[in-house]
Amino acid sequence: MSYSGALPLASEFAGYEKTVPGSGNRLIALAESNQEVRLRIRQAHSAALLQGFKLSVILPWALIFVLTVVTVVLVIAGHPGFGAVSGILMLVSAAPKLKIQIENAFNRNNEIKADL
């Protein structure tokens, strides 16, 4: 029979303490330290996922906004042909990004929830 865990079984724990006094406290401190490190790693990973998520949301919308402004300015300036090309470019470039953004939003949201 084998055991796997942060701390040994109580019977083994007593044996460690009997053999080396104070080892029980050191084992508990080590387990607590390991748990704290794992928690910090998970929090850093979640923060990185969230930062990536924010960027993936902002950038496509910024591209759409810029291309929309360019389209409107070109049309107002008397260049409807260039405005139409800019508008079509906006639609062609933005549609796939928005589709991917929506799919990634659901996937990352599930990852973040799983990490917490």
Secondary structure, DSSP 8 states (H G I E B T S, - for coil): ----SSS--HHHHHHHHHHSTTHHHHHHHHHHHHHHHHHHHHHHHHHHHHHHHHHHHHHHHHHHHHHHHHHHHHHHTT-HHHHHHHHHHHHHHHHHHHHHHHHHHHHHHHHHHHH-
